[in-house]
Amino acid sequence: MVNEAPQISTVEAARLRHLAEGLDVLIRFHDRELDRDLLAALRRHDVAAGLRDVAGTDASRQAVQALSGALDDIGAAPDESTLDDLAAEFADLYLTHGYRVSPSGSVWLTEDKLERQMPMFEVRDWYEHYGISVPDWRVRADDHLVHELQFVSFLCSMGQGVAAMDAARFLDLHVLAWLPEFCRRASDRVRQPLYAAVMQLTLAYLDDLRSELEAITGLPRDVREIADLDTSRKFTPEPEPYVPGVAESW
């Protein structure tokens, strides 16, 4: 039986848009390196307070507190060494595979653990249905976490019943199938408290969002399972972190 799209109230639509705005903040941390301007803007606009306002559970509130504390520790005017450490962390997470956690769904959802496989084309179909596409899939695959989260934010910001149902289904089939494990492993491996907090908050925030979508749409969670997820392999960190501009990447 196909669920009919619910009529979303003005209050519910506003709530989803607010959650989308918070998700956009988290996406920025995953999207590219941090710089002084961004760090200053986060403090100036008290972004942590905004995230705290939409946090729906103790887990997300604790994660916001951890993020706020990490930003306070970095301070309003971080020195070059601090920025270099943050840049190295970003590179190990998203560019060089230094932490052995892929930010793309295909690596988690396919037997061969390769990028740009069928899951990428599946999410591309979702994007095309809404008339959108990624800038360059050869640089960053369609199923990269940034693109997938941007799509969820886009759907939620529409404030419509069909889009909310699609957001719930997309989370279950794609995002929540692998991204929570990415966040858990990354949080255990990173060196910088800021990125540990980002992973913790991403995990909790998506859980809050999915609960909100269930309440609005009536669609229960039906998260795609990863049949052969290897949780036994031990991670051996690199002896030195990769620093952009200093060492070669692959």
N, C-alpha and C positions, 0 to 999 in steps of 0.2 A: 504494500500500500504506500503510495507517495504522499508524504506530508504536504499539506497545503501551507503556503507562506502565511505567516501570522501578520496581523495588523500591528505595527509597532507604534506605540504612543510617542508623543513628543518628549516625554521624560526619558523613555527608553532610548530613543534616537540620540538624545543629548548625552546620555550615559555612554553609549557606544562611541560617539565622537570624542568624548573625553578620554575614553580608554585608548582610542586610536592615537590621540595626541601623545599620551604617555608612551605608547609603543614606539612612536616616532623618535622620542628621546632615546630609548634603548637602542633603536636601530642605528642611530648616529654613533654610538660606541662601537658597534660591530662593523660599521661601514668603512671607516678610515681612521688614521692615527689622530690622537688628540694633540691639540696645539694650545698655545697660551690664550688665544682669542676665545676658543671654545670653553676652556676651563674657567676663564673670567666670566663668560656669559652664563655658564651654569650656576656660578655663585651669585652673580648679579640678579638673575631672575629667580633664584631660589628654586631651582628645578626639583630638588629633592622634596620640597614641601608640596609641589604639585603632584608628584608621584605618590606621596603619602596620602593625598586626598582621595586617590582612586584605588589605593590598596585595599583589597577586600578580605584579606586573611592575615593571621599573625605572621605567617611565613613571608608574605610580601611586605608587610610593615617592617619586619626585622631586616629584610634585604634592603629596603630603602634606607633604614638606619645605617646599615653597613656601607652603603654607597655614599651617604652623606658624610660619614666619618672618614672614609677614604679620601673624598674630595677635600675635606678640612685638613687632613694630613698633608696633602699635596700643596695646599695653600694658594693664595691669590696670585703669586708671582713665582712659579716654579723655576728652578735653575736649569741649565742645559743638561746636566747629568740626569735629573729627574725626567725630563722630556725624552732623553735618549733611552732611558730604561723603559718608559712607556711605549716608545716606538719599537723597541726590541720585542717587548711582550706582544704587541699587535702583530708584528711580523711572524713570530713563532706560532701564533694562533691561526692566522689567516693567509699567510703568504708562503712560508717555507716548510710547513708541516713539521715544525720543530717540536710540537707537543703531541704529534701523532693523533690529532683529532681533526677530521675534515669538516669544513663548514658547508659542505654540499651534500644534499640528500642521497644522490646516487651511490656514493661510497658506502653509506649505511644500509641502503635498501636493496642492494643487488649482491648476488653470490660472489661475483668477481671483485667487488669493492673498488670499482673504477668510477671516475667522474664521467659526466655527460652520457649517462645510459638512459634507459627507458623512463625512470622517474623524472628526469629532466624534461622529456617530451610530454609527459603527462601534465606537469605543472604548466608547461607552455600552452597546452590546450586550454587550461583554465584562464590563463592570461588573455589569450586570443579571443575567448568568449566575451571578455569585457573590453576588447579593443585595445589592449595594451601589450607591450613587449619590452624586453630588457635591452639596454643600449648595445651591448656586444657580448653575446653568450660565449665567445671564445676567450674573453678576458675574465668574465665572471659568469658562471653557468646560471641558467634559469632557476635551478633548484638550490642556488646558494642561499644561505639563511637570510641574508639581507633582502634579496628579492622576494623570498617567500613571506617574510614578515611585512615588507612593504605592501604586498598584495592583501594580506589580512587587514592591515591598517586601512587600505583603500576600500575594502568591502565594508568594514565597520563604519567608516566615515560617511558612507552613503545613507545610513539611517533608514534602510528599507528592509522589509521582511525577507524577500528573496535573497538579497545580498547577505543578510545576517545568517540565513540558513547555509548559504554557500561558504561563508566564513567558518562556520562550525564544521562543515564537512571537509573543507580544505585543511583545517587544523588537524582533524582526525586522520585523514588519509596521508598527509604529507608532513606538516610541521611537527606535530606531537609524536609522530612515528619514530623520529630520530633526534630532534633537537634537544629534548630533555637529557638524553644520554651524552650528547655533545657538551651541554652545559655542565653536567655532573663531572665528566672527565676533565674538562678544561679547568673547572674550579679547583680540582685537586692538584693540577699541574702548574698553574700559573705562579709567578713569583710576586706579582704586584697585587696588593690588596684591592685596588680599584677594579681590576679585571675579575678578581674572585667575586666581588660584590656584583658586578655586571652580570656574571653568569648566574649567580644566586637569584638576582632579581628577575632576569629573563625567564628563568624556570618558574618562579612563583607567579609572575605577572601573566604568563600564558595560561597557567592553571586558573587564575582568577578570571581571565577573559573567557576561557572556554565555559566556565561555570555560569558566567553572565549570559553567554549566548544560549546555553541550555535553558536558563530561566526564561529567556525571551522567546526562543523558538520552539521549545519543547523537545528538541532533538537531544537524546541522551548521548553520552560519549560512546564512540565506537572506534577506538584508536587502532590503526593498523599495527600489527605486531611484526617485529623483526625476528624471524625464525632462528637465524644462526648468529645472533649477536654474541661476540666473544668478549666475555667479561673477565676472563682468567689471565689474559696476557698482561705481564707487568711492564710498566713504562720506565724506561731508562732515560733520564734527562741528558741533553747535550751538555758537554763540559762547560761551554761558554754560550751565552745567548747570542743570537744573530742580531747585529746592529745594522740597520739600513744604511747603505752607503759605505760600509766598512768591509763587510764580507760578501761573498757571492751567494746568490740564491739560485734555486733550480727553476 
